[in-house]
Amino acid sequence: MSASAPEPAALRDAARHVVAVLVRQAGVAQLAAVEDAVQGALALGLERWPGEGPPRDLRAWLYRVAQRRLQDGRRKGARRR
């Protein structure tokens, strides 16, 4: 892996941690939405990090981006109703 991207083990560890935290907050019924949000955050990071460099605190960055994606998804769902 290049110097500008976190190690795969660090990404897996951070993703597992963030999924667990967000599921505790959102509820088990939202597991699929949480997993989608974390996966989307990882994809965004892997696009950005080669140019910008990885964040200092990978878990915090991943949590914040995934949390925002989850909230955006809820808002979109509420608008459709």
N, C-alpha and C positions, 0 to 999 in steps of 0.2 A: 504494500500500500504506500502511496506517496506521503511525503511529510505534511502535506496540506489537508489530509483527511484522517479522521480518527480510525483507530484499528477496528476491524470487524467485531472483535470481542467486546470492545468498549461500546460500540453501537448496540449490540445485542443486549448487553447489561443495562444500558440506559433505557432502551425501548421497553424491556420487561418491567423495569422499575416504574416508568411513566405510565404504562398500561395499568399496572396495579394501583397506583395512586389515583388515576382518573376514574377507574372502575369503582373504587371506594367512594369517590365523590359523586359520581353520576349514577351509580347503581349497576348491578349485574345485567339488568335488562338493556343497558346501553353498551354492552361489551363490543358488539360489532361496530357501532359508531366510534367508540374509543379506539379500537384497533385501526379503523380507517383513518382517523385523525392522526394517530401516531405514525402510521405508514406514510401518510401525506407529508407530515413534518420531516420524516427521514428523507423522503424524495427531494423535498425542497432544500434541505441541508446539503445533500449530495450534489445538487446543482450549484449551490452558492459557495460552498467551502473551498473548491479548487481556486477560485479567484480571491475570496475574502479571507480564507483561512478558517479553521474550525473555531468554535466558541471556546472561551476559557472554561466554562462550566457546561459540559455537554448535556447533562441531565436537566439543568435549569432551562437551557435554550429549548430543548426538545419538549419539556413540559409546557413551557409558555406557548410555543407555536402550536402544539397539539391541542392545548386547552382552547386557544382562540379558534382553531378549526372546528372543534367540537361545538363551541358556542355559535359559530357562524352556521353550522349545520342545523342546530336547533332553531335559529331564527328563520332560516329558509323553510324549515318544516312548518313553523308556526304561520308563516305567510301563506303557505299553500292551503291551509285549512280554512 
